[in-house]
Amino acid sequence: MPNTTYPLLTRVNEPADLRQLERSQLRALADEVRAYIIDSVSKTGGHLSSNLGTVELTVALHYVFNTPEDRLVWDVGHQTYPHKILTGRRQRMASLRQFGGLSGFPQRAESLHDSFGTAHSSTSISAALGMALAARLKGEDRHAVAIIGDGALTAGMAFEALNNAGVADCNLLVVLNDNDMSISPPVGALNRYLAQLMSGKFYATAKNVGKSVLKGAPPLFELAKRLEEQAKGLVVPATLFEKFGFNYIGPIDGHDLESLIPTLENIKLLKGPQFLHVVTKKGQGYKLAEADPVAYHGPGKFDPAVGLQKSSTPAKQTFTQVFGQWLCDMAAHDPRLVAITPAMREGSGLVAFEKRFPTRYFDVGIAEQHAVTFAAGLACEGLKPVVAIYSTFLQRAYDQLIHDVAIQNLPVVFALDRAGLVGADGATHAGAYDIAFLRCIPNISLACPADENECRQLLSSAFAQNHPVAVRYPRGAGAGVVPQPGLEGLPFGKGEIRRQGQGVAILAFGTLLYPALEAAQALGATVVNMRWAKPLDTELLLQVAAQHQGLVTVEDGAVMGGAGSAVSEALQAAGVAIPLLQLGFKDAFIEHGDPVQLMALQGLDAAGIQASIVQRFATLLTDQQAPLKAAA
């Protein structure tokens, strides 16, 4: 990007440079940052609406606080593009969310300015409190700031942290970035004045002195407290957060630097836990994103002058869409079905269901633990809950999964979207562990559909059971097998032989069936579509083991404790000794990048599967396969 386009921004290579600018220049700098974000994201794809909404807030925080000595913790982290641009990573934005490039979230390994890695919601207050108390214990004079969105504040963990922080003796600032459900909208100059007044030393000192004096006369003290709460309540929802022990300030306009900066400067001088409520607008400054912030939440590449355009090429149906259609069809068939999502209506494919069955749709907010136990309560009363949740987010409700659902053996269906790799969102969002952490829990079953049609069928199989069942499927489209109408399921706990070969048999779990078939074609191997990681089709497994000299398991999940481990355990229990090769994700977190490239690096594309089999089972391959073996 030419320097002449961004005359101020090109002078800012770190926050110290930002703090050298005149305050009068910050408005123009914010405009340049916003334009840079639009230009960058249009070329790489990524989160847009949320980042356009945090430009001024980011500028103000870095201008007022001595970062990175003062710690900023962003929550959930997908609104940190302005932060990255202002902290020395501007010229790397072209690599955003690409393999070897910038992460779309804060990463401690990426910059000293990323004081805490955040990608799952509602962790910021806990982390920032830890940092603030660490500073006190170490005798360091620095601030810790948690910037949390209104959605993230719905999670129980955030309130647990507020409860703890309110009684902690440390300098902690929680900034509520209210960009959707404004609790109380800003009201211009009067609101700005009141916010600055309440953040000033005079107000804080007067309030504390008044409390100490009036405590000697309890009736007057209680009267003063009520008057204070009522007066502040005219313009701010202070009571809730002050009950937690915070000094509440706001709400103020999060795009008004002339309000943000003086307020933050005043807050910086205050001691103890502070709570600043700012109101921002998703998509701010880009009219198309302002009009439709959901569509522009995480767009792919686009022309900023034109905006998002529908592709003329018909796209393959995604697994998410298959689930959404099945859910509506099954709900029309069975009135007991209810659907639950922890704030992922669009991502989990529930938009149509909410419109058709509004009384049977429950969005519980970013509260995965509550979602699972809520489903358990519904199941206790004879309903059939379907929890639509990303694989990576189910990790957050593991205790509830065991304690509230599995031990009581309740018929809850878990539709696990984003199983396997998710590509650009990286390790924090990859569904790499669900097979391992689910199959060890008694009473729970786990289905692994190979394609879109099997996904619909196995969802029906899961719904027909009278115990908890999870169905895992990846992001995006699969092999393109069009789902057939109807609600018939597949046999519970049973796999199938998809290709008959000899020597080596590949046992495929999930969508890796198709690269396994491709590899087997070259090797003359057998391929089994296992379909279920639990219960394992032991009868089929032992039959295949008896007919082959080597077995290979293939899964898009962690090898340690995964489906391959289930096969190994079953063989050992049956006393069957046969060479076994387990292919899956290595024991390392997988970074962001193109999913096809990442799967190849894991050796889980057709070529990688073939190469691993040749390396391990060269002596078992027939003479007819020798030329293919040499080529591989």
C-alpha positions as CSV (number, residue, x, y, z in Angstrom):
1,M,0.0,0.0,0.0
2,P,1.5,3.4,-1.0
3,N,2.6,5.6,1.9
4,T,0.9,8.6,0.5
5,T,-2.5,6.9,1.2
6,Y,-1.8,6.6,4.9
7,P,0.4,9.6,5.9
8,L,-0.2,9.2,9.7
9,L,-0.5,5.4,9.9
10,T,2.8,4.8,8.2
11,R,4.5,6.8,11.0
12,V,3.1,4.5,13.7
13,N,5.2,1.3,13.9
14,E,4.4,0.8,17.6
15,P,2.2,2.5,20.2
16,A,5.1,4.7,21.4
17,D,4.8,6.4,18.0
18,L,1.1,6.8,18.4
19,R,1.6,8.6,21.7
20,Q,3.9,11.1,20.0
21,L,1.0,12.4,17.8
22,E,-1.0,15.4,18.7
23,R,-4.4,14.5,20.1
24,S,-6.0,16.5,17.2
25,Q,-4.4,14.1,14.8
26,L,-6.0,11.0,16.3
27,R,-9.3,11.3,14.4
28,A,-7.5,11.2,11.1
29,L,-5.4,8.3,12.3
30,A,-8.5,6.3,13.2
31,D,-9.9,7.0,9.7
32,E,-6.7,5.7,8.1
33,V,-6.8,2.6,10.3
34,R,-10.4,1.9,9.3
35,A,-9.6,2.3,5.6
36,Y,-6.5,0.0,6.0
37,I,-8.7,-2.7,7.7
38,I,-11.3,-2.6,4.9
39,D,-8.5,-2.8,2.2
40,S,-6.7,-5.6,4.0
41,V,-9.7,-7.8,4.8
42,S,-11.1,-7.4,1.3
43,K,-7.9,-9.1,0.0
44,T,-7.5,-11.8,2.6
45,G,-10.9,-12.4,4.2
46,G,-11.4,-12.3,7.9
47,H,-13.4,-10.6,10.6
48,L,-14.6,-7.2,9.5
49,S,-17.6,-5.8,11.3
50,S,-16.2,-6.3,14.8
51,N,-12.9,-4.7,13.9
52,L,-14.4,-1.6,12.3
53,G,-16.2,-1.1,15.5
54,T,-13.1,-1.1,17.7
55,V,-10.9,1.4,15.8
56,E,-11.3,4.5,18.1
57,L,-11.3,2.4,21.2
58,T,-8.1,0.8,20.2
59,V,-6.5,4.1,19.4
60,A,-7.6,5.6,22.7
61,L,-6.3,2.7,24.8
62,H,-2.9,2.7,23.2
63,Y,-2.7,6.5,23.4
64,V,-3.6,6.6,27.1
65,F,-2.0,3.5,28.5
66,N,1.7,2.6,28.4
67,T,1.5,-0.5,26.3
68,P,2.9,-3.2,26.3
69,E,3.9,-2.4,30.0
70,D,0.3,-1.9,30.7
71,R,-1.6,-5.1,29.7
72,L,-4.5,-5.2,27.2
73,V,-6.5,-8.4,27.1
74,W,-9.0,-8.6,24.2
75,D,-12.1,-10.7,24.4
76,V,-12.9,-12.7,22.3
77,G,-10.0,-11.6,20.2
78,H,-11.5,-11.3,16.7
79,Q,-11.7,-7.5,17.0
80,T,-8.0,-7.0,17.3
81,Y,-7.0,-6.1,13.8
82,P,-6.7,-2.3,14.7
83,H,-4.5,-3.5,17.7
84,K,-2.3,-5.6,15.4
85,I,-2.0,-2.7,12.9
86,L,-0.9,-0.3,15.6
87,T,1.6,-2.7,17.3
88,G,4.1,-3.2,14.5
89,R,2.2,-5.8,12.3
90,R,0.7,-3.5,9.7
91,Q,2.9,-4.7,6.9
92,R,2.1,-8.3,7.7
93,M,-1.7,-7.9,7.4
94,A,-1.5,-9.3,3.9
95,S,-0.7,-12.7,5.5
96,L,-3.6,-12.6,7.9
97,R,-5.1,-16.0,8.7
98,Q,-2.8,-17.7,6.2
99,F,-0.3,-20.5,6.8
100,G,2.8,-19.0,8.4
101,G,1.1,-15.5,8.6
102,L,-0.6,-13.4,11.2
103,S,-3.2,-15.1,13.4
104,G,-6.7,-13.7,13.3
105,F,-6.6,-13.6,17.1
106,P,-4.1,-12.4,19.8
107,Q,-1.1,-14.7,20.2
108,R,1.5,-14.3,22.9
109,A,4.2,-15.8,20.5
110,E,3.3,-13.2,17.9
111,S,3.9,-10.0,19.8
112,L,4.7,-8.6,23.2
113,H,1.6,-6.5,22.8
114,D,-0.5,-9.7,22.8
115,S,-0.4,-10.1,26.6
116,F,-2.9,-13.1,26.5
117,G,-4.1,-15.4,23.7
118,T,-7.9,-15.1,23.4
119,A,-10.2,-16.8,20.8
120,H,-12.8,-18.5,23.0
121,S,-15.1,-16.1,24.7
122,S,-15.2,-14.6,28.2
123,T,-11.7,-15.2,29.5
124,S,-10.4,-11.7,29.5
125,I,-11.5,-10.5,33.0
126,S,-10.0,-13.6,34.7
127,A,-6.7,-13.2,32.8
128,A,-6.5,-9.5,33.4
129,L,-7.3,-9.9,37.1
130,G,-4.4,-12.4,37.3
131,M,-2.1,-9.9,35.6
132,A,-3.2,-7.1,37.9
133,L,-2.7,-9.1,41.1
134,A,0.6,-10.3,39.8
135,A,1.7,-6.7,39.3
136,R,0.7,-5.9,42.9
137,L,2.6,-9.0,44.3
138,K,5.7,-8.1,42.3
139,G,5.6,-4.4,43.3
140,E,5.1,-3.3,39.7
141,D,3.1,-0.1,38.9
142,R,1.2,-1.0,35.8
143,H,-2.4,-1.4,34.7
144,A,-4.4,-4.4,33.4
145,V,-7.3,-3.8,31.0
146,A,-9.8,-6.3,29.9
147,I,-11.9,-5.4,26.8
148,I,-14.9,-7.6,26.7
149,G,-17.9,-7.6,24.3
150,D,-21.5,-7.6,25.4
151,G,-22.0,-11.1,24.0
152,A,-19.0,-12.4,25.9
153,L,-20.3,-10.8,29.1
154,T,-23.2,-13.2,29.0
155,A,-21.0,-16.2,29.9
156,G,-20.8,-17.4,33.5
157,M,-17.0,-17.2,33.5
158,A,-17.1,-13.5,33.0
159,F,-19.4,-13.0,36.1
160,E,-17.3,-15.4,38.1
161,A,-14.3,-13.1,37.4
162,L,-16.3,-9.9,38.1
163,N,-17.3,-11.4,41.5
164,N,-13.7,-12.2,42.3
165,A,-12.3,-8.9,40.9
166,G,-14.6,-6.6,42.8
167,V,-13.1,-7.6,46.1
168,A,-9.5,-7.6,44.8
169,D,-7.1,-4.8,45.8
170,C,-5.6,-4.1,42.4
171,N,-5.7,-1.8,39.4
172,L,-8.0,-3.5,37.0
173,L,-10.1,-1.8,34.3
174,V,-12.9,-3.7,32.5
175,V,-14.1,-2.1,29.3
176,L,-17.4,-3.3,28.1
177,N,-17.5,-2.9,24.4
178,D,-21.3,-2.8,23.9
179,N,-21.8,-3.1,20.2
180,D,-25.1,-4.9,19.9
181,M,-27.6,-4.7,22.8
182,S,-26.9,-1.2,24.2
183,I,-28.1,-1.4,27.8
184,S,-28.4,2.4,27.8
185,P,-27.6,4.4,24.6
186,P,-25.3,7.4,24.8
187,V,-27.1,10.8,24.9
188,G,-24.6,13.2,23.5
189,A,-22.8,16.0,25.3
190,L,-24.6,15.6,28.7
191,N,-23.7,11.9,28.8
192,R,-20.1,12.7,27.8
193,Y,-19.8,15.2,30.6
194,L,-21.3,12.9,33.2
195,A,-19.0,10.0,32.2
196,Q,-15.9,12.2,32.6
197,L,-17.2,13.6,35.8
198,M,-17.8,10.1,37.3
199,S,-14.3,9.1,36.2
200,G,-12.7,12.1,37.8
201,K,-10.8,12.3,41.1
202,F,-13.3,14.8,42.6
203,Y,-16.3,12.5,42.1
204,A,-14.4,9.4,43.4
205,T,-12.9,11.3,46.4
206,A,-16.2,13.0,47.3
207,K,-18.1,9.7,47.1
208,N,-15.6,7.9,49.4
209,V,-15.4,10.8,51.9
210,G,-19.2,11.0,52.0
211,K,-19.5,7.3,52.7
212,S,-17.0,7.4,55.5
213,V,-18.7,10.4,57.2
214,L,-22.2,9.2,56.7
215,K,-21.4,5.7,58.0
216,G,-21.6,7.2,61.5
217,A,-25.3,7.9,60.9
218,P,-26.8,4.8,59.3
219,P,-30.2,6.2,58.2
220,L,-28.5,9.1,56.4
221,F,-25.9,6.8,54.9
222,E,-28.7,4.5,53.4
223,L,-30.5,7.6,52.1
224,A,-27.4,8.8,50.4
225,K,-26.8,5.4,48.8
226,R,-30.3,5.3,47.4
227,L,-30.1,8.9,46.1
228,E,-26.8,8.1,44.5
229,E,-28.0,4.9,42.8
230,Q,-31.2,6.7,41.6
231,A,-29.3,9.7,40.3
232,K,-26.8,7.6,38.4
233,G,-29.6,5.2,37.2
234,L,-31.1,8.1,35.3
235,V,-28.2,7.9,32.8
236,V,-26.3,4.7,33.5
237,P,-27.0,1.1,34.6
238,A,-24.5,1.4,37.4
239,T,-26.1,-0.7,40.1
240,L,-25.3,-4.1,38.8
241,F,-21.6,-3.6,38.4
242,E,-21.2,-1.5,41.5
243,K,-22.7,-4.4,43.5
244,F,-19.8,-6.4,42.2
245,G,-17.5,-3.8,43.7
246,F,-16.6,-1.9,40.6
247,N,-16.7,1.9,40.1
248,Y,-19.0,2.1,37.0
249,I,-18.4,4.8,34.4
250,G,-20.5,5.3,31.2
251,P,-22.0,4.5,28.9
252,I,-20.0,6.7,26.5
253,D,-19.7,6.8,22.7
254,G,-17.0,4.4,21.7
255,H,-16.3,6.3,18.5
256,D,-15.9,9.7,20.1
257,L,-12.2,10.2,20.8
258,E,-13.0,13.5,22.6
259,S,-14.9,11.5,25.1
260,L,-12.9,8.3,25.2
261,I,-9.4,9.8,25.9
262,P,-10.2,12.1,28.8
263,T,-12.3,9.4,30.4
264,L,-9.5,6.9,30.1
265,E,-7.0,9.4,31.4
266,N,-9.2,10.0,34.5
267,I,-9.7,6.3,35.1
268,K,-5.9,5.7,34.8
269,L,-5.5,7.8,38.0
270,L,-8.1,5.9,40.0
271,K,-7.3,3.0,42.3
272,G,-9.1,-0.3,42.5
273,P,-11.4,-2.1,40.0
274,Q,-13.0,0.2,37.4
275,F,-15.7,-0.6,34.8
276,L,-16.1,1.5,31.7
277,H,-19.1,1.0,29.5
278,V,-18.6,2.1,25.9
279,V,-21.1,1.8,23.1
280,T,-19.8,1.0,19.6
281,K,-21.3,0.1,16.3
282,K,-20.3,-3.0,14.3
283,G,-19.2,-2.1,10.8
284,Q,-18.6,1.6,11.8
285,G,-17.5,3.7,8.9
286,Y,-18.3,1.2,6.1
287,K,-22.0,1.6,5.2
288,L,-22.4,-1.9,3.8
289,A,-21.1,-3.5,7.0
290,E,-23.1,-1.2,9.2
291,A,-26.3,-2.2,7.3
292,D,-25.5,-6.0,7.6
293,P,-22.9,-6.6,10.3
294,V,-23.7,-10.4,10.4
295,A,-22.9,-10.8,6.7
296,Y,-19.7,-8.9,7.1
297,H,-18.7,-10.6,10.4
298,G,-16.3,-12.9,8.6
299,P,-16.4,-12.4,4.9
300,G,-14.1,-13.9,2.3
301,K,-12.4,-11.7,-0.3
302,F,-14.5,-9.0,-1.8
303,D,-14.4,-5.7,-3.6
304,P,-14.9,-2.9,-1.0
305,A,-16.5,-0.6,-3.6
306,V,-19.1,-3.3,-4.5
307,G,-19.4,-5.3,-1.3
308,L,-20.3,-9.0,-1.0
309,Q,-21.7,-10.6,-4.1
310,K,-23.5,-13.9,-4.5
311,S,-21.5,-16.4,-6.5
312,S,-23.1,-17.3,-9.9
313,T,-21.7,-20.8,-9.4
314,P,-24.0,-23.0,-7.3
315,A,-22.1,-24.0,-4.2
316,K,-22.2,-27.5,-2.8
317,Q,-24.4,-27.9,0.2
318,T,-22.5,-27.6,3.5
319,F,-22.7,-30.0,6.4
320,T,-24.1,-27.1,8.4
321,Q,-26.9,-26.6,5.8
322,V,-27.6,-30.4,5.9
323,F,-28.0,-30.2,9.6
324,G,-30.3,-27.2,9.5
325,Q,-32.6,-28.9,6.9
326,W,-32.6,-32.1,8.9
327,L,-33.5,-30.3,12.1
328,C,-36.5,-28.6,10.5
329,D,-37.7,-31.8,8.9
330,M,-37.3,-33.8,12.2
331,A,-39.0,-31.0,14.2
332,A,-42.0,-31.1,11.8
333,H,-42.1,-34.9,12.3
334,D,-41.6,-35.0,16.1
335,P,-43.0,-32.3,18.3
336,R,-40.7,-33.3,21.2
337,L,-37.6,-31.9,19.3
338,V,-36.2,-28.6,20.7
339,A,-33.0,-26.9,19.5
340,I,-30.4,-25.2,21.7
341,T,-27.4,-23.1,20.6
342,P,-24.9,-21.1,22.7
343,A,-25.0,-17.9,20.6
344,M,-24.2,-19.6,17.2
345,R,-27.5,-19.4,15.3
346,E,-26.0,-18.5,12.0
347,G,-22.8,-20.6,12.4
348,S,-24.7,-23.7,13.4
349,G,-27.4,-23.4,10.7
350,L,-30.4,-22.6,12.9
351,V,-31.8,-19.5,11.2
352,A,-34.6,-21.4,9.3
353,F,-35.4,-23.4,12.4
354,E,-35.9,-20.3,14.6
355,K,-38.3,-18.8,12.0
356,R,-40.3,-22.0,11.6
357,F,-40.3,-23.2,15.3
358,P,-39.7,-20.1,17.4
359,T,-41.1,-21.6,20.6
360,R,-38.8,-24.6,20.3
361,Y,-35.7,-22.6,19.7
362,F,-33.4,-21.5,22.5
363,D,-30.3,-19.3,22.1
364,V,-28.8,-19.3,25.6
365,G,-26.0,-16.8,24.8
366,I,-22.3,-17.6,25.1
367,A,-22.9,-20.1,27.9
368,E,-21.9,-23.6,26.8
369,Q,-22.1,-25.0,30.3
370,H,-25.6,-23.8,30.8
371,A,-26.6,-25.0,27.3
372,V,-25.7,-28.6,28.1
373,T,-27.3,-28.7,31.6
374,F,-30.4,-26.8,30.2
375,A,-30.7,-29.6,27.6
376,A,-30.5,-32.1,30.4
377,G,-33.3,-30.5,32.2
378,L,-35.5,-30.5,29.0
379,A,-34.6,-34.2,28.5
380,C,-35.7,-35.0,32.0
381,E,-39.2,-33.8,31.1
382,G,-39.6,-36.0,28.0
383,L,-38.4,-33.6,25.3
384,K,-35.7,-34.4,22.8
385,P,-33.1,-31.7,22.9
386,V,-30.6,-31.2,20.0
387,V,-27.6,-29.0,21.1
388,A,-26.0,-27.4,18.0
389,I,-22.5,-26.6,19.1
390,Y,-19.0,-26.3,17.6
391,S,-16.7,-29.2,18.6
392,T,-14.2,-26.8,20.1
393,F,-16.9,-25.1,22.2
394,L,-18.2,-28.3,23.7
395,Q,-14.8,-28.6,25.4
396,R,-16.0,-25.8,27.7
397,A,-18.9,-27.8,29.0
398,Y,-17.1,-31.1,29.6
399,D,-18.1,-31.4,33.3
400,Q,-21.8,-30.8,32.4
401,L,-21.5,-33.4,29.6
402,I,-20.4,-36.0,32.1
403,H,-22.2,-35.0,35.3
404,D,-25.5,-33.7,34.0
405,V,-26.1,-35.7,30.7
406,A,-24.0,-38.9,30.7
407,I,-24.3,-40.1,34.3
408,Q,-28.1,-39.6,34.0
409,N,-28.1,-41.2,30.5
410,L,-30.3,-38.5,29.1
411,P,-31.3,-38.6,25.4
412,V,-29.5,-35.4,24.2
413,V,-28.2,-35.1,20.6
414,F,-25.1,-33.1,20.2
415,A,-24.6,-31.8,16.6
416,L,-20.8,-31.1,16.6
417,D,-20.1,-28.6,13.8
418,R,-16.5,-27.7,12.8
419,A,-15.1,-31.1,13.7
420,G,-11.5,-31.6,12.5
421,L,-9.6,-28.6,11.1
422,V,-11.2,-25.2,10.6
423,G,-8.5,-23.6,8.6
424,A,-8.0,-19.9,9.1
425,D,-9.2,-19.7,12.7
426,G,-6.4,-22.0,13.8
427,A,-5.8,-24.1,16.9
428,T,-8.3,-22.5,19.2
429,H,-11.2,-23.4,16.9
430,A,-10.1,-26.8,15.6
431,G,-12.3,-29.7,16.5
432,A,-9.4,-32.0,17.1
433,Y,-10.2,-33.6,20.4
434,D,-13.9,-34.6,20.4
435,I,-13.4,-38.2,19.5
436,A,-10.8,-38.6,22.3
437,F,-12.8,-36.8,24.9
438,L,-16.2,-38.2,24.1
439,R,-15.5,-41.9,23.6
440,C,-14.1,-42.3,27.1
441,I,-17.4,-41.2,28.7
442,P,-19.9,-44.0,29.5
443,N,-23.3,-43.9,27.9
444,I,-22.3,-41.5,25.1
445,S,-22.1,-42.6,21.5
446,L,-20.3,-40.9,18.6
447,A,-21.1,-41.0,14.9
448,C,-18.7,-39.9,12.2
449,P,-20.5,-39.4,8.8
450,A,-18.4,-39.7,5.7
451,D,-20.5,-37.3,3.6
452,E,-23.5,-35.1,3.5
453,N,-26.0,-37.8,2.9
454,E,-24.6,-39.9,5.8
455,C,-24.7,-36.9,8.0
456,R,-28.5,-36.6,7.6
457,Q,-28.9,-40.3,8.1
458,L,-26.8,-40.5,11.2
459,L,-28.5,-37.5,12.7
460,S,-31.7,-39.5,12.4
461,S,-30.0,-42.5,13.9
462,A,-28.8,-40.4,16.9
463,F,-32.2,-38.8,17.4
464,A,-33.8,-42.3,17.6
465,Q,-31.6,-43.4,20.6
466,N,-32.7,-43.1,24.2
467,H,-29.2,-42.0,25.4
468,P,-26.8,-39.2,24.5
469,V,-25.3,-39.3,21.0
470,A,-23.0,-36.9,19.3
471,V,-22.7,-36.5,15.5
472,R,-19.5,-34.8,14.3
473,Y,-19.1,-33.2,10.9
474,P,-16.6,-30.6,9.4
475,R,-16.9,-27.1,8.3
476,G,-18.0,-26.5,4.7
477,A,-18.9,-29.1,2.1
478,G,-17.8,-32.7,1.8
479,A,-17.7,-35.0,-1.1
480,G,-20.9,-33.5,-2.5
481,V,-23.2,-36.5,-2.0
482,V,-26.7,-35.0,-2.1
483,P,-28.7,-35.9,1.0
484,Q,-31.8,-38.0,0.2
485,P,-35.2,-37.0,1.6
486,G,-36.7,-38.8,4.4
487,L,-35.7,-39.4,8.0
488,E,-34.5,-43.0,8.0
489,G,-31.4,-43.6,9.9
490,L,-28.5,-46.0,9.4
491,P,-28.0,-49.1,11.6
492,F,-26.7,-48.0,15.0
493,G,-23.1,-48.8,15.7
494,K,-22.5,-50.5,12.3
495,G,-20.0,-49.8,9.5
496,E,-19.7,-51.0,6.0
497,I,-17.0,-52.2,3.6
498,R,-16.8,-49.7,0.8
499,R,-14.0,-51.2,-1.2
500,Q,-12.8,-54.8,-1.2
501,G,-9.0,-55.3,-1.6
502,Q,-6.3,-57.4,-0.1
503,G,-3.3,-57.2,2.2
504,V,-4.1,-53.9,3.9
505,A,-7.4,-52.6,5.1
506,I,-8.0,-48.9,5.8
507,L,-10.6,-48.1,8.5
508,A,-11.9,-44.6,7.8
509,F,-13.7,-42.5,10.3
510,G,-15.7,-39.6,8.9
511,T,-14.9,-37.6,5.7
512,L,-11.4,-39.0,5.3
513,L,-13.2,-42.0,3.8
514,Y,-12.8,-40.3,0.4
515,P,-9.0,-39.7,0.4
516,A,-8.7,-43.2,1.9
517,L,-10.6,-44.6,-1.1
518,E,-8.3,-42.7,-3.5
519,A,-5.2,-44.1,-1.7
520,A,-6.7,-47.6,-1.6
521,Q,-7.3,-47.5,-5.4
522,A,-3.6,-47.1,-6.0
523,L,-2.6,-49.7,-3.4
524,G,-5.3,-52.3,-4.0
525,A,-6.3,-52.0,-0.4
526,T,-9.6,-52.6,1.3
527,V,-11.5,-49.6,2.7
528,V,-14.0,-49.8,5.6
529,N,-16.4,-46.9,6.3
530,M,-16.6,-47.3,10.1
531,R,-19.2,-44.6,10.7
532,W,-19.2,-44.9,14.5
533,A,-16.2,-44.2,16.8
534,K,-18.4,-45.4,19.6
535,P,-19.8,-48.0,19.7
536,L,-17.2,-49.5,17.5
537,D,-18.4,-52.1,15.0
538,T,-16.2,-54.8,16.6
539,E,-17.8,-57.6,14.6
540,L,-16.9,-55.9,11.3
541,L,-13.4,-55.0,12.7
542,L,-12.6,-58.6,13.7
543,Q,-13.9,-59.9,10.3
544,V,-11.6,-57.5,8.4
545,A,-8.7,-58.2,10.7
546,A,-9.0,-61.9,10.0
547,Q,-8.9,-61.3,6.2
548,H,-5.9,-58.9,6.1
549,Q,-2.3,-58.7,7.2
550,G,-2.3,-55.1,8.3
551,L,-4.8,-52.4,9.4
552,V,-4.7,-48.6,9.0
553,T,-7.0,-46.2,10.9
554,V,-7.6,-42.7,9.4
555,E,-9.4,-39.9,11.3
556,D,-9.4,-36.1,11.3
557,G,-8.8,-35.9,15.1
558,A,-6.0,-36.4,17.6
559,V,-4.3,-39.8,17.2
560,M,-3.8,-40.0,21.0
561,G,-6.9,-41.5,22.4
562,G,-8.8,-41.2,19.2
563,A,-10.7,-43.7,17.0
564,G,-7.4,-45.5,16.1
565,S,-6.9,-46.0,19.8
566,A,-10.4,-47.5,20.1
567,V,-9.5,-50.0,17.3
568,S,-6.2,-50.9,19.1
569,E,-8.1,-51.5,22.4
570,A,-10.7,-53.7,20.7
571,L,-8.1,-55.8,18.9
572,Q,-6.2,-56.3,22.1
573,A,-9.3,-57.2,24.1
574,A,-10.1,-59.8,21.4
575,G,-6.5,-61.2,21.5
576,V,-5.9,-60.3,17.9
577,A,-2.3,-59.4,17.1
578,I,-2.1,-57.6,13.7
579,P,0.1,-54.7,12.6
580,L,-1.8,-51.4,13.0
581,L,-1.0,-48.0,11.7
582,Q,-2.9,-45.1,13.2
583,L,-3.1,-41.9,11.1
584,G,-4.6,-38.6,12.5
585,F,-3.5,-35.3,13.9
586,K,0.0,-35.3,15.5
587,D,0.5,-34.4,19.1
588,A,0.9,-30.7,18.4
589,F,-1.5,-27.7,17.9
590,I,-2.1,-27.1,14.3
591,E,-1.8,-23.4,13.2
592,H,-4.1,-21.5,10.9
593,G,-4.0,-21.8,7.2
594,D,-5.7,-23.3,4.2
595,P,-7.4,-26.6,5.3
596,V,-6.2,-28.5,2.2
597,Q,-2.6,-27.5,2.8
598,L,-2.9,-28.3,6.5
599,M,-4.3,-31.7,5.9
600,A,-1.5,-32.5,3.5
601,L,1.0,-31.4,6.1
602,Q,-0.6,-33.8,8.5
603,G,-0.3,-36.6,5.9
604,L,-4.0,-37.0,5.7
605,D,-4.7,-36.3,2.0
606,A,-4.7,-39.2,-0.4
607,A,-1.1,-38.9,-1.2
608,G,-0.1,-38.7,2.4
609,I,-2.2,-41.7,3.4
610,Q,-0.8,-43.7,0.5
611,A,2.8,-42.8,1.4
612,S,2.4,-43.7,5.1
613,I,0.9,-47.1,4.1
614,V,3.7,-47.8,1.7
615,Q,6.3,-46.9,4.3
616,R,4.8,-49.1,7.0
617,F,3.5,-52.0,5.0
618,A,5.8,-52.3,2.0
619,T,6.4,-56.1,2.6
620,L,2.7,-56.8,2.7
621,L,1.9,-55.2,-0.7
622,T,1.5,-57.7,-3.5
623,D,3.8,-58.0,-6.6
624,Q,1.0,-56.4,-8.6
625,Q,1.2,-53.3,-6.4
626,A,5.0,-53.0,-6.6
627,P,5.2,-50.4,-9.4
628,L,2.7,-48.2,-7.6
629,K,4.7,-48.6,-4.4
630,A,7.8,-47.5,-6.1
631,A,6.0,-44.5,-7.6
632,A,4.7,-43.4,-4.2
